[in-house]
Amino acid sequence: MRGGNEKAKGLQTVERALDVLYLFREYEGITLSFVAEKLNMSPAVAYRLLYTLTDSGFLRQERAGKRYYLGEKSLLLGYQAIRSQEIRQTAYPVLEKLKQRCGLDVFLTVSVDMQSLCVEKLDVEDDLQLSMRVGGIYPIHKGASNRPLLAFAEEEARREYLSSLKLGEEECKKLESEMEEVRKRGYDYTRGLLSPGLFAIGFPVFGMRNKLAGCISVGGYSVAMKEEKFDSYLKEIAAAAAEINRLSGAEEQGM
């Protein structure tokens, strides 16, 4: 019985430590008092967790302050998680060809807990300073590099996400309508919705059993976007998406 209690305590400690790390999903830096309040634990317990995570390298504490930030080990794990994404490995050669054919930056994003995570970006020579970065997390309802992830998400998850935005009734209906249009078209096109002065065109990509795997997109400066090029860009991205779908084992009739 005693061994079972010790095991339960150990599991509870691990769960609490993970809860602390998960706070960085929303906050860049945290304090001891914030952790205690947010996770409903005593300051003593919060201190022990923060101390252990810092001592092991998963957190770091600023020298002249009280805030804690993700440490090198957390960054390393995050980087390895990005590199190990199966869709990233499958899509990379196709994305490289797409960049060459369009002459635009190319992105691959995936949905993580209803947020958009950029797992790959192939730059042209003129890097877009305002655009997304590998490892960056972005609102899933903003920009054509992200919105297909929301539009093609499972209905229940999509509705819960839209509800969590706490938008006004009209604004919520507008966003729902836009997502329906994205599903009907099969792609999204936005200007300045995520990054001012930039445009993006994004297509969803799918894996086995036609499960949503990610979104591929191209982007550039809006002023350089010539409408006569739009159809050619669209054709190239659609072909790239179809190739990734094929390589990932998606069923053609579900496209």
Summary of the structure (lengths in Angstrom):
residues: 255
radius of gyration: 21.2
end to end distance: 55.0
largest distance: 73.8
contacts: 781
relative contact order: 0.10
helix: 53%
strand: 19%
